[in-house]
Amino acid sequence: MIIALAGFMGCGKSSVGRELSRQNGWEFVDLDRVIEKYAGKRIADIFAQDGEFCFRRQESQCLYRILEYQGESPLVLSLGGGAPLLNSHTLHEKCVCIYLEATYEDIIAHLGSLEDSKRPLLSEKSIRQKLAERAPIYQEMAHYIIKVGGKSVAQIAQEITEQLKD
């Protein structure tokens, strides 16, 4: 079983994924780290040098390799914020998808200063616009929706564990 954590950048997918894995003794994979290893460069550099289309193609290729996972214990997969854009139906069919729902305020609180951020395609307007565009995709693919506002990483991971037991 693959437990895929989806949501907008800054909602805590990687931190929650690591904690969920730690709490349950499961494997953890961060899709962005897999892409960086595959491409041999940072995500920001892929966007800057090769463009978003090339990045999305590499993201899908890496994702489909991960989806072949057949391990005995669950695998927790932290998706990139845009991974569901091209892959939402496949993710919904092959994974237990958890949408970590964050407000704009939650995202800014987590990311800190936009000027200091190393994330591609980031500004207040772009965050608000992309959040509005992506939220319906995240909701449609999700088996479970967890609101992250005001909760610690450990609390969110525990809430996911409880949802998965039901």
C-alpha positions, 0 to 999 in steps of 0.5 A, a space after each residue: 500500500 502507498 499512502 500519498 500525501 498531497 497538498 499545496 507547497 508549504 502544507 507540510 507534506 514532507 515533514 508529516 510524511 517523515 513523522 507518519 513513517 517514523 510513528 508507524 515504522 513505514 518507509 518514506 519517499 519524498 518525490 521531490 528528492 527522487 526527482 532531484 536525484 534522477 535529474 542530478 540537480 535541484 528542483 529550482 534549477 530544473 524549473 529555471 534551466 529546463 522549464 516547468 514542462 520538463 519538470 512535470 515530465 520528470 515528475 511523472 516518470 519518477 512517480 510511475 516508478 514509485 507506484 510500482 512499489 510492492 513492499 510488505 509494509 506501507 510506503 508513505 509518499 510525499 508528493 510535490 504540490 503540482 504532482 496531482 495536476 497530471 496524475 490525480 486519477 492514477 494516484 487515486 486508483 493506486 494509492 490511499 490519497 491524503 489531502 493536507 488542506 492548508 489555507 493561504 495563511 497556513 502556507 505563509 506561516 510555514 514558508 516564511 518570507 516569500 523573498 527568501 524562499 527558494 521555491 519556484 513560481 512563488 509570489 502572494 498572487 501565484 500562491 492564492 491563484 494556484 491554491 484556488 486552482 489546485 484545491 478542487 484537484 486535491 479534493 477530488 483525488 483524496 480518500 481523506 482530507 486533513 486540515 493542517 491549520 493549528 496542528 503540529 506535525 505529530 498531531 497531523 501524522 497521528 490523525 492520518 494514522 487514525 483515519 487509516 485504521 477506520 
